[in-house]
Amino acid sequence: MNRAWLYLAPALVLYAAFLLYPIGRTVQLSLYDWDGSTLATFVGFDNYAAVFADAGLRASFGHAFVLVFFFAVLPTLLGLVAAAVLSRAKVWGLGIARVIIFLPQVIAMVVVAVAWRQIYAPDGYLNRALEAVGLGSLARPWLGDYDFALIAVGLVGTWISTGLVTVLLMSGISRIPQERFEAARLDGAGPVREFTSIIVPAVRAEITVALTLTIIASLKTFDLVYVMTSGGPGTQTTVPSYEVFKLAFEQGAVGAGAAVGVTLTAIIFVIAMIVNRIGDRAEVEQ
Protein backbone atom coordinates (compact mmCIF):
# COMPACT_ATOMS: atom_id res chain seq x y z
CA MET A 1 0.00 0.00 0.00
CA ASN A 2 2.81 2.41 0.91
CA ARG A 3 4.63 1.52 -2.32
CA ALA A 4 1.48 2.28 -4.31
CA TRP A 5 1.28 5.76 -2.76
CA LEU A 6 4.96 6.24 -3.58
CA TYR A 7 4.24 5.58 -7.24
CA LEU A 8 1.17 7.82 -7.24
CA ALA A 9 2.74 10.71 -5.32
CA PRO A 10 4.32 12.52 -8.34
CA ALA A 11 1.05 12.42 -10.26
CA LEU A 12 -0.92 13.60 -7.23
CA VAL A 13 1.50 16.48 -6.68
CA LEU A 14 1.15 17.61 -10.29
CA TYR A 15 -2.64 17.20 -10.10
CA ALA A 16 -2.83 19.30 -6.95
CA ALA A 17 -0.42 21.96 -8.24
CA PHE A 18 -1.99 22.47 -11.65
CA LEU A 19 -5.67 21.72 -10.98
CA LEU A 20 -6.71 21.68 -7.33
CA TYR A 21 -4.71 24.75 -6.28
CA PRO A 22 -5.94 26.96 -9.17
CA ILE A 23 -9.52 25.91 -8.46
CA GLY A 24 -9.12 26.66 -4.77
CA ARG A 25 -7.49 30.01 -5.55
CA THR A 26 -10.33 30.91 -7.91
CA VAL A 27 -12.91 30.07 -5.24
CA GLN A 28 -11.00 32.28 -2.81
CA LEU A 29 -10.86 35.19 -5.26
CA SER A 30 -14.60 34.89 -5.89
CA LEU A 31 -15.21 35.94 -2.29
CA TYR A 32 -13.39 39.26 -2.72
CA ASP A 33 -13.92 42.54 -4.52
CA TRP A 34 -10.59 42.92 -6.31
CA ASP A 35 -9.42 44.73 -9.41
CA GLY A 36 -6.21 42.74 -9.79
CA SER A 37 -3.83 45.35 -8.38
CA THR A 38 -5.15 47.17 -5.31
CA LEU A 39 -5.98 45.71 -1.91
CA ALA A 40 -8.81 43.17 -2.07
CA THR A 41 -11.97 43.57 0.05
CA PHE A 42 -13.79 40.55 1.42
CA VAL A 43 -17.44 40.57 0.27
CA GLY A 44 -18.50 36.99 0.99
CA PHE A 45 -21.07 35.67 -1.45
CA ASP A 46 -21.99 39.08 -2.88
CA ASN A 47 -20.29 38.25 -6.18
CA TYR A 48 -22.39 35.10 -6.50
CA ALA A 49 -25.55 37.05 -5.71
CA ALA A 50 -24.61 39.45 -8.51
CA VAL A 51 -24.30 36.56 -10.97
CA PHE A 52 -27.94 35.64 -10.42
CA ALA A 53 -29.16 39.23 -10.13
CA ASP A 54 -27.49 40.52 -13.31
CA ALA A 55 -29.77 39.94 -16.30
CA GLY A 56 -26.83 40.01 -18.71
CA LEU A 57 -24.97 37.29 -16.82
CA ARG A 58 -28.12 35.17 -16.60
CA ALA A 59 -28.58 35.59 -20.35
CA SER A 60 -25.03 34.40 -20.99
CA PHE A 61 -25.79 31.15 -19.17
CA GLY A 62 -28.94 30.82 -21.25
CA HIS A 63 -26.91 31.24 -24.43
CA ALA A 64 -24.52 28.52 -23.21
CA PHE A 65 -27.41 26.10 -22.77
CA VAL A 66 -28.60 26.90 -26.30
CA LEU A 67 -25.12 26.01 -27.53
CA VAL A 68 -25.40 22.67 -25.72
CA PHE A 69 -28.00 21.67 -28.32
CA PHE A 70 -25.70 22.59 -31.22
CA PHE A 71 -22.45 21.31 -29.69
CA ALA A 72 -23.77 18.13 -28.04
CA VAL A 73 -27.33 17.02 -28.84
CA LEU A 74 -27.37 17.64 -32.60
CA PRO A 75 -23.83 16.26 -33.22
CA THR A 76 -24.71 13.13 -31.23
CA LEU A 77 -27.77 12.50 -33.41
CA LEU A 78 -25.90 13.22 -36.63
CA GLY A 79 -22.83 11.32 -35.49
CA LEU A 80 -24.88 8.28 -34.56
CA VAL A 81 -26.41 8.10 -38.04
CA ALA A 82 -23.09 8.82 -39.76
CA ALA A 83 -21.25 6.21 -37.67
CA ALA A 84 -23.89 3.58 -38.43
CA VAL A 85 -23.72 4.27 -42.17
CA LEU A 86 -19.92 4.41 -42.36
CA SER A 87 -19.47 1.31 -40.21
CA ARG A 88 -21.92 -0.82 -42.15
CA ALA A 89 -21.15 0.48 -45.64
CA LYS A 90 -18.68 -1.53 -47.70
CA VAL A 91 -17.15 1.28 -49.72
CA TRP A 92 -13.64 2.26 -50.76
CA GLY A 93 -12.00 5.13 -48.92
CA LEU A 94 -13.62 4.58 -45.54
CA GLY A 95 -10.38 5.50 -43.76
CA ILE A 96 -10.16 8.74 -45.73
CA ALA A 97 -13.76 9.54 -44.83
CA ARG A 98 -12.96 9.11 -41.13
CA VAL A 99 -10.01 11.48 -41.41
CA ILE A 100 -12.10 14.12 -43.20
CA ILE A 101 -14.90 13.88 -40.64
CA PHE A 102 -12.47 14.15 -37.72
CA LEU A 103 -10.45 16.98 -39.31
CA PRO A 104 -12.30 19.87 -37.53
CA GLN A 105 -11.03 18.48 -34.21
CA VAL A 106 -7.38 18.98 -35.12
CA ILE A 107 -7.72 22.49 -36.53
CA ALA A 108 -7.00 25.32 -34.08
CA MET A 109 -10.24 26.90 -32.89
CA VAL A 110 -9.02 30.38 -33.80
CA VAL A 111 -8.44 29.24 -37.38
CA VAL A 112 -11.92 27.70 -37.45
CA ALA A 113 -13.46 30.93 -36.14
CA VAL A 114 -11.66 33.11 -38.69
CA ALA A 115 -12.65 30.80 -41.54
CA TRP A 116 -16.32 30.76 -40.53
CA ARG A 117 -16.33 34.54 -40.11
CA GLN A 118 -15.43 34.78 -43.78
CA ILE A 119 -18.15 32.28 -44.67
CA TYR A 120 -20.77 34.23 -42.69
CA ALA A 121 -19.61 37.68 -43.85
CA PRO A 122 -22.14 39.86 -45.75
CA ASP A 123 -20.13 39.22 -48.94
CA GLY A 124 -19.02 35.76 -47.79
CA TYR A 125 -19.36 32.36 -49.35
CA LEU A 126 -22.71 31.52 -47.75
CA ASN A 127 -24.50 34.59 -49.09
CA ARG A 128 -22.86 34.11 -52.48
CA ALA A 129 -24.09 30.53 -52.59
CA LEU A 130 -27.62 31.62 -51.68
CA GLU A 131 -27.60 34.23 -54.43
CA ALA A 132 -26.24 31.69 -56.92
CA VAL A 133 -29.20 29.35 -56.38
CA GLY A 134 -31.78 32.14 -56.42
CA LEU A 135 -32.21 32.46 -52.66
CA GLY A 136 -30.62 35.88 -52.34
CA SER A 137 -33.57 37.07 -50.24
CA LEU A 138 -32.30 34.83 -47.43
CA ALA A 139 -28.84 36.44 -47.42
CA ARG A 140 -28.02 38.50 -44.37
CA PRO A 141 -25.06 39.54 -42.18
CA TRP A 142 -25.35 36.32 -40.20
CA LEU A 143 -23.09 37.25 -37.30
CA GLY A 144 -24.64 40.70 -37.06
CA ASP A 145 -28.24 39.48 -37.06
CA TYR A 146 -29.86 39.50 -33.62
CA ASP A 147 -31.99 36.47 -34.45
CA PHE A 148 -29.42 34.28 -36.20
CA ALA A 149 -26.04 35.15 -34.64
CA LEU A 150 -26.22 32.59 -31.83
CA ILE A 151 -27.54 29.93 -34.21
CA ALA A 152 -24.71 30.69 -36.64
CA VAL A 153 -22.13 30.20 -33.89
CA GLY A 154 -23.89 27.05 -32.74
CA LEU A 155 -23.81 25.51 -36.22
CA VAL A 156 -20.04 25.93 -36.25
CA GLY A 157 -20.01 23.95 -33.01
CA THR A 158 -22.09 21.25 -34.71
CA TRP A 159 -19.54 21.09 -37.54
CA ILE A 160 -16.70 20.77 -35.03
CA SER A 161 -18.27 18.20 -32.70
CA THR A 162 -19.88 15.85 -35.21
CA GLY A 163 -16.55 14.38 -36.30
CA LEU A 164 -15.49 13.58 -32.74
CA VAL A 165 -18.83 11.96 -31.96
CA THR A 166 -18.79 9.95 -35.19
CA VAL A 167 -15.33 8.53 -34.54
CA LEU A 168 -16.21 7.63 -30.94
CA LEU A 169 -19.39 5.86 -31.99
CA MET A 170 -17.69 4.05 -34.87
CA SER A 171 -15.25 2.55 -32.40
CA GLY A 172 -18.20 1.25 -30.39
CA ILE A 173 -20.01 -0.12 -33.42
CA SER A 174 -16.88 -1.96 -34.54
CA ARG A 175 -17.05 -4.03 -31.34
CA ILE A 176 -20.54 -5.38 -32.06
CA PRO A 177 -20.34 -9.08 -33.06
CA GLN A 178 -21.34 -9.64 -36.67
CA GLU A 179 -23.50 -12.56 -35.56
CA ARG A 180 -26.02 -10.10 -34.15
CA PHE A 181 -26.53 -8.46 -37.52
CA GLU A 182 -26.71 -11.81 -39.31
CA ALA A 183 -29.32 -13.08 -36.84
CA ALA A 184 -31.33 -9.88 -37.27
CA ARG A 185 -31.33 -10.26 -41.06
CA LEU A 186 -32.53 -13.86 -40.75
CA ASP A 187 -35.43 -12.51 -38.69
CA GLY A 188 -36.24 -10.07 -41.49
CA ALA A 189 -34.83 -6.93 -39.86
CA GLY A 190 -33.94 -4.06 -42.17
CA PRO A 191 -31.35 -1.28 -41.72
CA VAL A 192 -33.65 0.82 -39.51
CA ARG A 193 -34.43 -2.12 -37.23
CA GLU A 194 -30.72 -2.98 -36.99
CA PHE A 195 -30.00 0.63 -36.07
CA THR A 196 -32.61 0.90 -33.32
CA SER A 197 -32.37 -2.63 -31.89
CA ILE A 198 -28.66 -3.43 -32.20
CA ILE A 199 -26.48 -0.37 -32.79
CA VAL A 200 -28.05 2.17 -30.43
CA PRO A 201 -28.19 -0.13 -27.36
CA ALA A 202 -24.64 -1.36 -28.01
CA VAL A 203 -23.05 2.12 -28.05
CA ARG A 204 -24.70 3.62 -24.98
CA ALA A 205 -21.35 3.92 -23.22
CA GLU A 206 -19.85 5.75 -26.20
CA ILE A 207 -22.90 8.03 -26.39
CA THR A 208 -22.40 8.91 -22.72
CA VAL A 209 -18.75 9.76 -23.32
CA ALA A 210 -19.59 11.79 -26.42
CA LEU A 211 -22.31 13.76 -24.62
CA THR A 212 -20.04 14.43 -21.65
CA LEU A 213 -17.19 15.74 -23.81
CA THR A 214 -19.37 17.85 -26.09
CA ILE A 215 -21.50 19.33 -23.28
CA ILE A 216 -18.35 20.38 -21.45
CA ALA A 217 -16.98 21.89 -24.68
CA SER A 218 -20.20 23.82 -25.30
CA LEU A 219 -20.44 25.28 -21.80
CA LYS A 220 -16.82 26.45 -21.70
CA THR A 221 -16.71 27.85 -25.24
CA PHE A 222 -14.69 31.05 -25.35
CA ASP A 223 -12.33 31.37 -28.32
CA LEU A 224 -15.03 30.68 -30.91
CA VAL A 225 -17.28 33.43 -29.52
CA TYR A 226 -14.40 35.83 -28.89
CA VAL A 227 -13.08 35.66 -32.46
CA MET A 228 -16.39 35.37 -34.32
CA THR A 229 -18.65 37.86 -32.53
CA SER A 230 -17.04 39.18 -29.31
CA GLY A 231 -20.42 38.54 -27.71
CA GLY A 232 -22.33 40.60 -30.26
CA PRO A 233 -24.45 41.83 -31.79
CA GLY A 234 -25.24 43.54 -28.53
CA THR A 235 -25.06 40.70 -26.04
CA GLN A 236 -26.78 38.06 -28.20
CA THR A 237 -23.85 35.63 -28.20
CA THR A 238 -22.23 36.27 -24.82
CA VAL A 239 -21.41 33.10 -22.87
CA PRO A 240 -20.11 32.63 -19.31
CA SER A 241 -16.49 32.06 -20.36
CA TYR A 242 -16.52 35.30 -22.34
CA GLU A 243 -18.08 37.11 -19.38
CA VAL A 244 -15.24 35.84 -17.16
CA PHE A 245 -12.71 37.33 -19.57
CA LYS A 246 -14.60 40.60 -19.87
CA LEU A 247 -15.13 41.05 -16.13
CA ALA A 248 -11.63 40.05 -15.03
CA PHE A 249 -9.46 41.51 -17.79
CA GLU A 250 -11.48 44.36 -19.32
CA GLN A 251 -13.48 45.71 -16.38
CA GLY A 252 -11.03 44.83 -13.58
CA ALA A 253 -13.65 42.92 -11.59
CA VAL A 254 -11.54 39.86 -10.85
CA GLY A 255 -13.72 38.66 -7.98
CA ALA A 256 -16.91 38.86 -10.05
CA GLY A 257 -15.23 37.08 -12.94
CA ALA A 258 -14.02 34.36 -10.59
CA ALA A 259 -17.57 33.93 -9.25
CA VAL A 260 -18.90 33.43 -12.79
CA GLY A 261 -16.12 30.91 -13.44
CA VAL A 262 -16.83 28.95 -10.27
CA THR A 263 -20.56 28.94 -11.02
CA LEU A 264 -19.90 27.66 -14.54
CA THR A 265 -17.57 24.95 -13.21
CA ALA A 266 -20.20 23.79 -10.74
CA ILE A 267 -22.86 23.64 -13.49
CA ILE A 268 -20.54 21.64 -15.76
CA PHE A 269 -19.73 19.24 -12.92
CA VAL A 270 -23.39 18.66 -12.08
CA ILE A 271 -24.42 18.14 -15.72
CA ALA A 272 -21.52 15.74 -16.33
CA MET A 273 -22.52 13.74 -13.24
CA ILE A 274 -26.14 13.56 -14.38
CA VAL A 275 -25.20 12.43 -17.90
CA ASN A 276 -22.85 9.76 -16.57
CA ARG A 277 -25.38 8.59 -13.99
CA ILE A 278 -28.03 8.18 -16.69
CA GLY A 279 -25.52 6.37 -18.90
CA ASP A 280 -24.50 4.00 -16.09
CA ARG A 281 -28.12 3.25 -15.30
CA ALA A 282 -28.83 2.49 -18.94
CA GLU A 283 -25.85 0.10 -19.01
CA VAL A 284 -27.14 -1.74 -15.92
CA GLU A 285 -30.66 -2.07 -17.34
CA GLN A 286 -29.38 -3.36 -20.67
Summary of the structure (lengths in Angstrom):
residues: 286
radius of gyration: 22.8
end to end distance: 36.1
largest distance: 75.9
contacts: 873
relative contact order: 0.14
helix: 77%
strand: 1%
